[in-house]
Amino acid sequence: MKPTLDRFILNIPRLFIKQYPYAWFPLIVLWAWPPNIAIVFLVIILLGLSMLQWQRSAWVSYMRREHAGADGKFYVDAPAIPLERAVRNISILLVGSGLVAFIIQGRFGLTFWQIFLILVMFMLTYRDSQFFGALTIYIITATGIAVYFAPGHLDYRLFFTFKEIARIERTNFKKDHNWDFFARTRDGSDGLLLVPKDIKGFSKRLEKLFIVPQDIDKFLEQLPYGYK
């Protein structure tokens, strides 16, 4: 049953699920109306948040079933939310939203707090990667490396077999190179470069991939001999 449910949620486009933040507008505007009206939009928001978390968990479960089994190697590195960045950007959002709400309060029949809450809650859920970084997960199995990267409304689910990877280099990110950057934030430049055996790259759109695990040293320890 669980594999079926995992396939179900993974087949729903993230772009579709990420439309739920628009429910903040009617929820806050209609909050003073009969509760049964506003509660519909609250359910939409909670459902959207739950589905995004479900997708994340379902992908990890799917990778385990496909590439590790019950007892196979399965190392997960999920970089944490950068708290300093989150606090800084949320503080800017609060100040900016307060200023906008003060200027346009009374228009459209909305109070200061209604406008303020709409702006803050919509931005935190619609543009969440700007405040919390892009959801990123790296997994090492006995046969390869899996990467889940969700920088916004789209997500990337990749799996590279070790047969495809020529080497893994610890280096600093170089903007002038044709590298794809799949990491929680771009604040740190120290990471790992996955170099393909094929001189044309991993695919037509992906030449080399730069990743930034939470614990780079431990991640390297988990790699098979020849890639450390």
C-alpha positions in Angstrom: 0.0 0.0 0.0 2.8 2.4 0.9 4.6 2.1 -2.4 1.3 2.9 -4.2 0.7 6.0 -2.1 4.3 7.1 -2.6 3.9 6.8 -6.4 0.7 8.8 -6.1 2.2 11.8 -4.3 5.4 11.7 -6.4 3.3 11.9 -9.6 1.6 15.1 -8.5 3.7 18.1 -9.9 5.2 20.2 -7.2 4.2 23.2 -9.3 0.5 22.3 -8.7 0.9 21.8 -5.0 2.8 25.1 -4.6 -0.4 27.0 -5.6 -1.8 26.6 -2.1 -0.3 29.9 -0.8 -3.0 31.8 -2.8 -5.5 30.5 -0.3 -4.1 33.0 2.3 -5.9 35.8 0.5 -9.5 34.5 0.9 -8.7 33.0 4.3 -7.6 36.3 5.9 -10.1 38.4 4.1 -13.0 36.1 5.0 -11.9 35.3 8.5 -14.6 37.3 10.1 -17.3 35.6 7.9 -19.0 32.4 9.0 -16.3 29.9 10.0 -17.4 27.3 7.5 -16.3 29.5 4.6 -12.8 30.4 5.9 -12.1 26.9 7.1 -12.2 25.6 3.5 -9.1 27.8 2.7 -7.4 26.8 5.9 -7.8 23.2 4.9 -6.3 23.9 1.5 -3.2 25.5 3.1 -2.7 22.6 5.6 -3.2 20.1 2.8 -0.6 21.9 0.6 2.0 21.9 3.5 1.3 18.3 4.2 1.6 17.2 0.6 5.0 18.9 0.2 6.3 17.1 3.3 4.8 13.8 2.1 6.6 14.2 -1.3 9.9 14.6 0.5 9.4 11.5 2.6 8.0 9.5 -0.3 11.0 10.2 -2.5 13.4 9.0 0.3 11.3 5.9 0.7 11.3 5.3 -3.0 15.1 5.6 -3.2 15.5 3.1 -0.4 13.2 0.6 -2.0 14.8 1.0 -5.5 18.5 1.2 -4.6 19.0 -0.1 -1.0 16.4 -2.6 0.0 15.9 -3.5 3.6 19.5 -3.9 4.6 21.5 -2.1 1.9 23.7 1.0 2.3 21.6 4.1 2.6 23.2 7.3 3.9 21.1 10.5 4.0 22.5 14.0 4.2 19.8 16.7 4.4 21.3 20.2 4.9 19.5 22.1 7.7 17.7 25.4 7.3 20.3 28.2 7.7 19.0 30.0 10.7 21.0 33.2 10.4 19.8 33.6 6.8 16.2 32.8 7.8 16.2 35.3 10.7 17.7 38.0 8.5 15.4 37.6 5.6 12.2 37.2 7.7 13.1 40.3 9.6 13.3 42.2 6.3 10.0 40.7 5.2 8.3 41.8 8.5 9.6 45.4 8.2 8.7 45.6 4.5 5.3 44.1 4.9 4.5 46.4 7.9 5.5 49.5 5.8 3.4 48.4 2.8 0.4 47.6 5.1 0.7 51.0 6.8 0.7 52.8 3.5 -2.3 51.0 1.8 -4.4 50.2 4.9 -8.1 51.0 4.4 -7.9 50.3 0.7 -9.9 47.4 -0.7 -11.7 47.3 2.7 -8.7 45.7 4.4 -7.2 46.6 7.8 -3.5 47.0 8.5 -3.3 43.5 10.1 -5.1 41.8 7.2 -2.7 43.3 4.7 0.3 42.5 6.9 -0.7 38.9 7.4 -1.5 38.3 3.8 1.9 39.6 2.7 3.9 37.8 5.3 2.2 34.4 5.1 2.0 34.4 1.3 5.7 35.2 0.9 6.8 32.7 3.6 5.0 29.9 1.8 5.2 30.9 -1.9 8.8 32.1 -1.9 10.0 29.9 1.0 13.3 29.1 -0.6 14.3 32.8 -0.2 13.9 32.5 3.6 14.8 28.9 4.3 16.9 27.9 1.4 16.1 25.3 -1.2 15.0 21.9 0.1 18.0 19.6 -0.7 18.7 15.9 0.1 21.7 13.8 -0.9 21.6 10.0 -0.5 24.5 7.6 -1.0 23.7 3.9 -1.7 25.9 1.0 -2.7 25.3 1.8 -6.4 25.2 5.6 -6.6 24.2 9.0 -5.4 20.7 10.4 -5.3 19.9 14.1 -5.3 16.6 15.8 -4.5 16.6 19.6 -5.1 13.6 21.9 -4.9 14.6 25.5 -5.4 11.1 26.7 -5.9 8.0 25.5 -7.8 9.9 22.7 -9.6 11.9 19.9 -8.1 14.8 17.8 -9.5 15.0 14.1 -8.6 18.3 12.6 -9.8 20.2 9.4 -9.4 23.8 9.0 -10.6 25.3 5.5 -10.6 29.0 5.2 -9.7 29.5 3.8 -13.2 28.6 7.3 -14.5 30.8 9.2 -12.1 34.5 9.5 -13.0 35.5 11.2 -9.8 34.2 13.4 -6.9 36.4 16.5 -6.2 36.3 18.6 -3.0 36.6 22.2 -4.3 35.1 25.7 -4.3 32.3 26.6 -6.6 33.4 28.5 -9.7 30.7 30.6 -11.3 32.5 30.9 -14.6 32.4 27.2 -15.1 29.4 25.3 -16.6 28.5 23.6 -13.3 25.0 23.1 -12.0 24.7 24.1 -8.3 22.3 21.9 -6.3 22.6 23.0 -2.7 20.4 24.5 0.1 22.0 27.9 -0.2 24.7 29.6 -2.2 26.3 31.1 0.9 29.0 28.4 1.2 31.4 27.8 -1.7 33.1 24.7 -0.3 31.5 21.5 -1.7 31.8 18.5 -3.9 32.0 18.4 -7.7 30.6 15.3 -9.4 32.5 14.8 -12.7 31.0 12.4 -15.2 32.9 9.8 -17.2 31.2 11.0 -20.4 33.0 14.1 -21.7 29.6 15.4 -22.8 28.3 15.4 -19.3 25.7 13.5 -17.3 23.0 14.6 -19.8 22.4 17.3 -22.4 21.3 19.8 -19.7 23.7 18.6 -16.9 27.4 18.7 -17.5 28.9 18.6 -14.0 27.1 18.9 -10.7 28.2 20.8 -7.6 26.7 19.8 -4.2 27.1 21.0 -0.7 26.3 18.3 1.9 25.7 19.3 5.5 28.7 17.3 6.7 31.2 17.0 3.8 33.8 15.0 5.6 31.2 12.4 6.7 29.7 12.3 3.2 33.1 11.5 1.8 33.6 8.7 4.3 30.5 7.0 3.0 31.7 6.9 -0.6 33.2 3.7 -2.0 36.9 3.2 -2.4 38.2 5.3 -5.3 35.9 8.2 -4.8 37.1 9.4 -1.3 
